[in-house]
Structure formats: C-alpha cells, structure tokens
Amino acid sequence: IPLCHPLMLTSVSVKIERVDAGAQIEVTARTFGKTGVEMEAMTGACVAALTMYDMIKGIDRAAAVYQVALLSKAGGESGTWTR
C-alpha cells in the first residue's frame, strides 16, 4: 500500500511535458532513509495524471490515463535499476 509508512522525504519534483499523445508526467522523490520511495513517486504521478484528467474531461471525453511505470530507482538494498 503506497504511503503506508512515514518517510522523511528530502525532495519531490514533478515535471510535466507535452508530447504528441498528450502529456508525460515524471515525479522524482528522494530520501536519505534506508527504504525506497518509488511508491511515493508513482503515487505522485498518478495523482498528477488524475488531476489533469479532471481538468480536461469536459473538453475531451476520450482523455485517458495510462502506462504508469517506474523508470528508474537508485539506492536502497536493491541498488540501481533502470527500465
């Protein structure tokens, strides 16, 4: 379950870029803790996408949110991973 334990986040950034198919949202979350924050970053991306959907649904009923995926992760016990 995302956000199920308290984390001391050191930074969170949200980048939204317009692309041909709509928008690409990239969220980066960081902590010095010994646990991963990928679920917090992915939850942030989902909330941002749902917020955008809510704002444009009246204009474009075909709008959709899709392909939420972890792009990369560094640190923690599992080390570095990149899609």
N, C-alpha and C positions, 0 to 999 in steps of 0.2 A: 504494500500500500504506500503510495507516494506520501512524503511528508509525515511519515509515522513516527519519526524520532527527531528531537531537536538537533539542529546543526548550526554551528556558528559560521555562517556564510561570510566570506571576506569580500566577495564581489559577485554581482549578477549583471549581465549585459544582454540587451535584446537588440537584434539587428533585423530589420525588415527590408527586403529588397524586392522591387518589382521585377518580375520575369514574364516571359511570353504567356505562360499559362496562368498568371495571377500574381502571387507573392510567395517569397521564400522567407521563412522566419528562422532565425538562428539564435539560440539562447546559450550563453556561456555562464556557468556557475562555478565558483571556486570556494574552497575551504582549506584550512590547514589541518583539519581533523583527519582521523585515520579511516574515514568512510567515504564512499563515493557519493557524488552529488548528481549523478546522471539522471536520477528520477526527478529531482527538483528542476533540472534544466528542461527535461522533456515535458514535465507538467507545465512549466512556464510557457513553452512553445505551444502546447495545446490550448492553454487559456488565451494566449495572444491570438491564435487562429480562430477560436470561437468568438472572441471579441470582434475581430474583423468580419467574420461571417454575420454576426448580429447587426453590424453597421451597414452591410451591403445587401442583405437578403431582400429588402424592399425594392432594390434596383435590379437585382439579378437572382431570380428564384433558382437558377441552376447552379449557384455557387456551392462549393463543396470543400470540406476539409479532408485531406488525405495524405498518406505517406508520412507519418511521424516516425522518425528513425534516429537512433543515436549515430552521430557522425564520427565522434572520436572521444576517447577518455584517456586521461593520463594520471598516473599516481595510484595510490591505494595499493592493496595487496595484489590485485590482478595486473598491475603495471599499465603499459600503454597499449591502446587498441585503436585502430582506425578502420573505418568502413572502406 
